[in-house]
């Protein structure tokens, strides 16, 4: 079962790097939230916003030709908070 682009699903943070976080999806697949998609404000240290094992809501942005899934936490926020 693949996740559909544009859907919002629950996930769990499984790893964090300086450039983003890896999130396990309900399908068992893993996607990545780029640091620019973590919060509505500038994120200089991703560890200030996320930790391994944390449950998060993510929006599926797409999948590249290598099967890597792009996710966003920022786009799950109410429209007024996304700025």
Helices and strands as residue ranges (DSSP letters): E 8-17, E 20-25, E 30-34, G 35-37, G 46-48, E 55-63, E 69-72, G 74-76, G 79-81
